[in-house]
Each structure stands twice: as structure tokens, then as C-alpha cells.
Amino acid sequence: MTIKVVPLGAGQDVGRSCVIVTIGNKNIMFDCGMHMGYYDERRFPDFSYISKNKQFTKIIDCVIITHFHLDHCGALPYFTEMVGYDGPIYMTLPTKAITPILLEDYRKITVDRKGDTNFFTPQMIKDCMKKVIPIDLHQTIKVDEELSIKAYYAGHVLGAAMFYAKVGDESVVYTGDYNMTPDRHLGSAWIDQVKPDVLITETTYATTIRDSKRGRERDFLKRVHECVEKGGKVLIPVFALGRVQELCILIDSYWEQMNLSHVPIYFSAGLAEKANLYYKLFINWTNQKIKQTFVKRNMFDFKHIKPFQSHLVDAPGAMVLFATPGMLHAGASLEVFKKWAPNELNMTIIPGYCVVGTVGNKLLANNAGSQMVEIDKKTTLEVKCKIHNLSFSAHADAKGILQLIKMSNPRNVILVHGEKEKMGFLSQKIIKEMGVNCYYPANGVTITIDTMKSIPIDISLGLLKKEI
């Protein structure tokens, strides 16, 4: 018996996660994302690998989406409505509620601002989401007679799940993105010791062992405070859901403690209010502390954070602004950055991972005082403001990845969603420390794994004793 795994996206790369797994005679697509670094046909996975004549529904038995980040779900309406997949799609309820909001935001940026014509429409997003079957944590769903799937809590963002898929004696775990450390609003990832034949894990921070979270939080608050005290403006590029809720809880309580209400904090995103609504709605997906204090005070009702109006970008004086998206590749965060970057009083704090090709990545690659940065082919900008990268990312670090491997106890490990060199380093560590085979295929490369088939044999006790 064999299991085949081929990444169509996120193979030795971060972006457009899409992994096809053949188990038994079933084909599962895990995630269906877009790539932040491309605006041509490379932004979506190459679906022609599955079928040249678009027979996707015949070939793919189900699609499973782990969470609502666009690099995991951004190509879904394209796959279902534009190239014709019509089979079942599974995701958790929070993911189902939030995904269409982010897809519509992505569509607006691509079509309305960039003028792309070959793209999905608002109606296509609605039609796509109608096909989604929600799955609860620890619920086992039988996709058909042979294939069953089960969801486990992944931390990372609201509604994120890892999935265990089983056909006969063969099984696979696909992690999506996960976090092994609890934070201010979510718990840590957890899975049974399911002993899968293959564990497919993300490796965004494959070689990083993160410093103490408290230290990072102190550093973040200190830098923000120092900047606004001198009259500077702080731009924090974020995605509308996930880390930003974490940072808002942190800065809101600090503003209260330090009596800083005279310095405004803004949030630029129509998504923000909707996002917080969903955090309130799915409070049972958050951590213990938020659930316990929920009755007295909802942690997502921020006292000091107000919605941002575009005219405030030129307002004098200090302010803090959370603006989307997080990699400074488009949208409000990039527009504000262009205005604030030439002033050395100002500061930009990048709290997450930035894909190669985005403005955020260019800034971090050359972070030595004043620099010229290419915004796009027509625009170069002199950046004088301070740039800091303080990782508040909700991905597992190297220690967390090894912890999850121990927890699930797989026979083989496949690394996706990371950088090639870092994967190479981690894979050697896994082979050496865990004694487990480890692979990290590029996009379009198939890994074939032989599995053991258990055959039950009846034998008399008398014969067994005689043999012993």
C-alpha cells in the first residue's frame, strides 16, 4: 500500500498552500490558497497538474480548508466556480463565517484597484461558500464509505484546525498553520497520538526558537511609547484577523495603565468591526481567560481603539495605526506607509512574516537606516522612518514543530509552507532526533510512501504456546 503526496503550492515556499494526498484510492486536496508575491497566473496553484481537461470533481474526493488566511483559501472560488470543482468542501464554522469576508476584500483589491478582469465575482464567492460543509472540533465525518476526516484545535487564528484523514488502515495528518504556545486570546494546538502514516506540517519558522513572549511584548510597547512621546506616528501593518486581536488586547490595556488616552490609536479596515463581531460570536474557540472574563467584560470591546478615516493620515501629532494588509503589498497599510515613511520621527513595526516580493520583505531585508525601496515598477520611495520586525507570528517555532511530531507520533513527516534551506536543516534534525523519515518536496514533486498493511491472523493458543 502507498500514500502519495504532492504540493501544488507551499512546496519549499510560503504561499498558495495546496497539497494533494492520495490515500487508498481517494484524493484529498488540503487547502486551496493564493500567493501574496504574485499577480499573474502563479498566484494560484497549477490545477492542470490534477487534470488537463478539468475533470476535477471526478478526481478530487474532497477539499479541506484549515483556516481563513488567504494563502490557504484564496483560490477556492476560482477552483469551484471558474474551473469547475463541484465536490464537498470541509472547514470549521468560524472559518466558514470569516472566509467570504476575506475573499471579498481580496477580490476588491485585485479587481477594483488593480483592474484584473479574469477573476471571481462576489456572486461566485457566495456560490462557493454554499458548497461548504462545516465540521466541529473532534467530530469525525464520513466523506464516503471509505474516507473519514476529523478536526483538531490548531490555535493560530480563530477556527483554525488540523485534520486527520483515514482510509482503511492508512492515515494522514495535515496541520495547516498552528501554534504550540497559548497567547492572549487563543489556546495552543493539540492532537491525539493518532500515529499517522504521514504527518504533513507547516515549517514557516523551521529554524527559529523564539525568545520569551513577555520580553517581545515589553519591547513592542516600549518602542511604540518612545515613538509617540516624541510626536511620531507608528504604523503597524497587520491582517484583519489573528495577530491584530492579540496586539489590540496588549496595547489597549497598556494605554489604560499608562494613561495615554490623549494619543489616538486607530484601526484602518472595514473588516475590523466584522472581525471582532466574529470573535465575540465564537468565544468558545478562544482561550480560558477570555471565556472566564467574558461575562464581566468582552476583551474585544477596545476602549482606546477607534476606526480610522483616510483624512487622518495627514493629521498632525502622534498616533498609532493598525492597517491592513500585513505584508505591505497593497491596500491601506501601503498607502499610509508611502506618506509616513519619509519622516524619521515615524516608525513601522512589522509583527509577522513577509513573503519574498512584498514591500514588507524588502524593508526587512535591508534594515540599515535610510534606504531606497522599490514599491512597484514605477515607484521608488526613500524610507527614513525606523523599521522594526517584532515577530508576533502565530506559527509554531522549531521547538513547537518537534513537539507536535512527538504528540502525534507519525511514521513519516513531510514539510511544507517554509523556505527550502530551513526545511533542509529541520528535516536533518527530525531524522536524527526522532528517527523518522522526513521529506520536503518542491511544488509538483510527488513523494510516495509505502505503508504497512496489518493482516489479522487467527491462531490457536495451544500452537502459540508450543512455538514459544
Buried (B, 14 or more C-beta within 10 A) or exposed (E): BEBBBBBBBBBBBBBBBBBBBBBBEBBBBBBBBBBBBBBEEBBBBBBEBBBEEBEBBEBBBBBBBBBBBBBBBBBBBBBBBBBEBEBBBBBBBBBBBBBBBBBBBBBBBBBEEEEBEEBBEBEBBBBBBEBBEBBEBEEEBEBEEBBBBBBBBBBBBBBBBBBBBBBBEBBBBBBBBBBBBBBBBBBBBBBEEBEBBBBBBBBBBBBBEBEEBEEBBEBBBEBBBEBBEEEBBBBBBBBBBBBBBBBBBBBBBBBEEEEBEEBBBBBBBBBBEBBBEBBEEBBEBBBEEBEEEBEEEBBBEBEBBEEBEEEBBEEEEBBBBBBBBBBBBBBBBBBBBBEBBEEEBBBBBBBBBBBEBBBBBBBBEEBEEEBEBEBEEEEEBEBBBBBBBBBBBBBBBBEBBBBBBEBBBBBBBBBBBBBBEBBBBBBEBBEEEBEBBBBBBEBEEEBEBEBEEEEEEEEEEEEEEEEE
